[in-house]
Amino acid sequence: MTVTGVVIKNIIRKLIAGEDYRSEVITLIDAEFLQYVVDFFKRIAHAKLENQAVTADWYRKELLCDESLTKEEVAVHSGMNMKTISNMYNSASKKIVLEASLEHYDALYNAIHNLTEQDDVDITLTIKLRHVSVDLSLNESLVVINTLAVKRSALRGGLWSTAGKQVEKPLMATLCALFQVPRRFFDQSNLPDSLREADFYLLDETGTRHRCEVKLMGKGNPESADVVYARGSRVLVANKLSDANKAQMASNDILWVELQAIHGYQRFEQVLKALSIPCRPFTGELQPALDKILPVILSDDVQASVTPEAILQEQEQGLNHLSELLVKL
């Protein structure tokens, strides 16, 4: 699952401006969910148009037992999520997922059947495809509704997590560009492969790497502090931090930036100075500066990697990347 460059750019803009970024992730969830609904309904409609009855047997065959399906798809179609299966069976192999999904689906379908026999409520979903209407019975409709609910939940959890991971490096590179840090002090291309994709590092004049963490969280979330200490991080950049978090980090000599504070991003200059990393104060207009920086770091295409590519591209072209700024403001 990837987050597009456009959404990453919008999230970074809002984070640095101290605004709430969550609407961007919610918009992406909505878009992906609606696309899934359309594709899912098309599959059901095609089956009925080909004179296949959308019954429990068909659903089992096409949406649970089809070998081309991933284990994640099988779990969602059965009305379960992968985390539940993993917690219940201490495993998430495709065999275990299929067995658990079939068992749960049978129980779900029996429950729906018993419910509809005892209730006078009637629900019919009508799908139109190429001007042909396809009706789903009450039982079929409830199975589909349950599947869509589980899919929405899975998308929500996955995209919130993915957004945080894919924003980390571009956000840190943007902050470095804002304060005119020379590329050699944050060039991730010189890191070992084992470190390059996992974290962001600031480098001082001696070449010492200072590990940075980015956490997008709610105020007072204790998990943020735990991760910083467990990983031996030197810098934490977060959208929100509690007073207790700040005091605890100060006592452990961990530098921090709270973006949702008033002009919170400006504290990054203090972090750079504390680490003896060359920088310049940023006193210009924020959004015009971001207009120059973000296109250099990110394209609008879907990202396969979260490493800013501009640094690597300029190095390959033989430019003096050891002294040049990423973007001159």
C-alpha positions in Angstrom: 0.0 0.0 0.0 1.4 3.4 -1.0 0.5 7.0 -0.4 0.8 9.3 -3.4 3.3 12.1 -3.6 0.5 14.6 -3.7 -0.9 13.5 -0.4 2.6 13.4 1.2 3.2 16.9 0.0 -0.1 18.1 1.5 0.6 16.4 4.8 4.0 18.0 5.0 2.6 21.4 4.3 0.0 21.1 7.0 2.5 19.6 9.6 5.1 22.3 9.1 2.3 25.0 9.2 1.1 23.5 12.5 -2.2 22.5 11.0 -4.2 19.2 11.4 -3.0 16.8 8.7 -5.6 14.1 9.3 -8.1 15.3 6.6 -5.5 14.4 3.9 -5.3 10.7 5.1 -9.1 10.5 5.5 -9.5 11.8 1.9 -7.2 9.1 0.7 -9.1 6.4 2.7 -12.3 7.6 1.2 -10.9 7.4 -2.4 -9.4 4.0 -2.0 -12.5 2.6 -0.3 -14.9 3.9 -2.9 -12.7 2.4 -5.6 -12.8 -0.9 -3.8 -16.6 -0.8 -3.5 -16.9 -0.1 -7.3 -14.5 -3.0 -8.1 -16.2 -5.4 -5.6 -19.7 -4.6 -7.0 -18.5 -5.1 -10.6 -17.3 -8.6 -9.7 -20.6 -9.5 -8.2 -22.5 -8.0 -11.1 -20.5 -9.8 -13.7 -21.2 -13.1 -11.9 -24.9 -12.6 -12.0 -24.9 -11.4 -15.6 -23.1 -14.7 -16.5 -26.0 -16.5 -14.8 -24.1 -17.5 -11.7 -26.2 -17.3 -8.6 -24.5 -15.2 -5.9 -25.0 -17.7 -3.1 -22.9 -18.9 -0.2 -21.4 -21.5 -2.5 -20.5 -19.0 -5.1 -19.1 -16.6 -2.6 -17.0 -19.3 -1.0 -15.6 -20.3 -4.4 -15.0 -16.9 -5.9 -14.1 -14.8 -2.9 -12.5 -17.2 -0.5 -11.2 -20.3 -2.3 -9.8 -18.7 -5.4 -6.1 -19.4 -5.4 -5.3 -16.0 -7.1 -6.5 -14.1 -4.0 -4.0 -12.9 -1.5 -4.5 -14.0 2.2 -5.4 -10.4 3.0 -8.2 -10.4 0.4 -9.5 -13.8 1.7 -9.6 -12.5 5.3 -11.5 -9.3 4.3 -14.0 -11.3 2.2 -14.8 -13.5 5.1 -15.4 -10.6 7.4 -12.2 -10.8 9.4 -9.0 -8.8 9.5 -5.4 -10.1 9.5 -4.6 -8.9 13.0 -7.5 -10.9 14.5 -6.4 -14.1 12.7 -2.8 -13.6 13.7 -3.7 -13.0 17.4 -6.1 -16.0 17.5 -3.8 -18.5 15.8 -0.3 -17.1 16.4 0.2 -17.4 12.7 -0.9 -15.6 9.5 0.2 -18.1 6.8 -2.1 -18.4 3.8 -3.3 -21.9 4.9 -4.2 -20.6 8.4 -5.9 -17.5 7.0 -8.0 -19.6 4.6 -9.0 -22.1 7.3 -9.9 -19.3 9.8 -11.7 -17.4 7.1 -13.8 -20.3 5.9 -14.8 -21.1 9.5 -15.7 -17.6 10.3 -17.6 -17.1 7.0 -19.7 -20.2 7.6 -20.6 -19.0 11.1 -21.4 -15.5 9.7 -23.6 -16.9 7.0 -25.5 -19.1 9.4 -26.0 -16.2 11.7 -27.4 -14.1 8.9 -29.6 -16.9 7.7 -31.1 -17.4 11.2 -31.6 -13.6 11.6 -33.4 -13.2 8.3 -35.7 -16.1 9.0 -36.9 -14.5 12.3 -37.2 -10.9 11.0 -39.6 -9.3 8.6 -37.0 -6.7 7.5 -36.1 -6.9 3.8 -33.0 -5.3 2.2 -32.1 -5.4 -1.5 -29.0 -4.0 -3.1 -29.3 -3.2 -6.7 -26.2 -2.9 -8.9 -26.4 -1.4 -12.4 -23.8 -2.5 -14.9 -24.1 -1.5 -18.6 -27.8 -0.5 -18.0 -28.5 -4.0 -16.6 -29.8 -4.2 -13.0 -28.5 -6.9 -10.6 -30.4 -7.5 -7.3 -28.9 -9.0 -4.2 -31.1 -10.7 -1.7 -31.2 -9.8 2.0 -28.7 -12.5 2.9 -26.4 -11.6 0.0 -26.7 -7.9 0.9 -25.7 -8.4 4.5 -22.7 -10.5 3.6 -21.5 -7.7 1.2 -22.2 -5.0 3.7 -20.1 -6.8 6.3 -17.3 -7.3 3.9 -17.2 -3.6 3.0 -17.2 -2.6 6.7 -14.2 -4.9 7.3 -12.4 -3.5 4.2 -13.0 0.1 5.3 -11.5 -0.8 8.7 -8.5 -2.5 7.1 -7.9 0.5 4.8 -8.1 2.9 7.7 -5.5 1.1 9.8 -3.2 0.5 6.9 -3.2 4.0 5.5 -2.7 5.8 8.9 0.4 3.6 9.5 1.7 4.0 5.9 1.2 7.8 5.9 3.5 8.1 9.0 6.2 5.9 7.5 6.2 7.6 4.1 6.2 11.1 5.4 9.2 10.7 7.7 12.1 11.1 5.3 10.5 13.8 3.0 9.5 15.8 6.1 13.0 15.7 7.6 14.5 16.6 4.2 12.1 19.5 3.9 13.0 20.9 7.3 16.7 20.6 6.4 16.1 22.5 3.2 14.1 25.2 5.0 17.1 25.9 7.2 19.6 25.6 4.3 21.5 22.6 5.7 24.1 21.5 3.2 23.2 18.1 1.7 26.2 16.3 3.1 24.7 16.7 6.6 21.6 14.8 5.8 22.5 12.8 2.6 20.9 9.4 3.2 22.6 7.9 0.2 25.9 7.4 2.2 24.1 5.3 4.8 24.5 1.5 4.8 21.6 -0.3 3.1 20.5 -1.7 6.5 19.8 1.9 7.7 18.8 3.8 4.6 15.2 2.7 4.3 14.4 2.5 8.0 15.3 5.9 9.5 16.5 9.4 8.9 19.9 10.5 10.1 21.5 13.9 10.6 25.3 13.9 10.3 27.7 16.4 12.0 31.1 17.5 11.0 32.8 14.4 12.5 30.5 12.1 10.5 28.6 11.0 13.6 25.1 9.9 12.7 22.2 11.2 14.9 19.1 9.1 14.5 15.8 11.0 14.0 12.3 9.8 14.7 9.1 11.3 13.2 5.9 10.5 15.1 2.4 11.6 14.0 0.3 11.0 17.1 -2.2 12.4 19.6 -1.2 14.6 22.5 0.2 12.6 25.4 0.6 9.4 23.6 3.2 7.5 25.7 4.2 5.2 22.8 6.1 8.0 21.2 8.5 8.4 24.0 9.0 4.6 24.4 10.1 4.3 20.7 12.6 7.1 21.0 14.3 5.6 24.0 14.2 2.0 22.7 15.8 3.0 19.4 18.4 5.3 20.9 17.2 8.3 18.9 18.7 11.7 19.3 15.9 13.8 17.7 12.1 13.5 17.8 9.9 15.5 15.5 6.2 15.1 16.3 2.9 16.9 15.5 1.9 16.9 19.2 3.8 16.4 22.5 2.7 16.6 26.1 4.5 18.6 28.7 5.5 15.3 30.4 7.0 14.0 27.1 9.0 17.2 26.7 10.3 17.0 30.3 11.3 13.4 30.0 13.1 13.9 26.7 15.0 16.9 28.1 16.1 14.8 31.1 17.4 12.2 28.6 19.2 14.7 26.4 16.8 14.0 23.4 16.1 17.0 21.2 12.5 17.5 20.1 10.3 19.6 17.8 6.5 20.0 18.3 5.1 21.1 14.9 1.7 22.1 16.2 3.1 24.6 18.6 3.1 28.2 17.4 5.8 28.4 14.7 6.9 25.0 16.1 9.0 24.1 13.0 11.4 26.9 14.0 12.6 24.9 16.9 14.4 22.7 14.3 17.1 25.4 14.1 17.8 24.9 17.8 18.2 21.2 17.2 20.6 21.7 14.3 22.7 24.1 16.4 22.8 21.7 19.3 24.2 19.1 17.0 26.7 21.5 15.5 25.2 21.2 12.0 25.5 24.3 9.8 22.2 26.0 9.1 20.7 29.4 8.5 17.6 31.0 10.1 14.4 30.8 8.0 12.6 34.1 8.0 10.8 34.0 4.7 7.2 33.1 3.8 6.6 29.4 4.6 4.3 28.3 1.8 6.3 29.9 -1.1 9.4 28.2 0.3 7.6 24.8 0.4 6.5 25.5 -3.2 10.2 25.4 -4.2 11.3 22.6 -1.9 8.7 19.9 -2.2 8.9 19.3 -6.0 12.6 18.7 -5.6 12.1 16.1 -3.0 8.9 14.5 -4.2 7.0 13.9 -7.5 3.3 13.7 -7.6 3.5 10.0 -8.7 2.9 7.1 -6.4 5.9 6.5 -4.2 7.6 3.1 -4.1 10.3 4.4 -1.8 10.3 7.2 0.8 13.9 8.2 0.3 14.3 11.6 -1.3 15.6 10.9 -4.8 16.9 14.3 -5.7 20.1 13.8 -3.6 20.9 10.5 -5.4 20.1 11.9 -8.8 22.4 14.9 -8.4 25.2 12.7 -7.1 25.0 10.5 -10.2 25.2 13.5 -12.4 28.6 14.4 -10.9 27.5 17.5 -9.1 29.3 18.7 -6.0 26.8 17.3 -3.6 29.1 17.8 -0.6 28.7 21.5 -0.5 25.5 22.3 -2.5 22.2 23.1 -0.9 19.2 21.0 -1.9 17.2 24.2 -2.7 18.5 27.7 -2.5 15.9 30.0 -0.8 
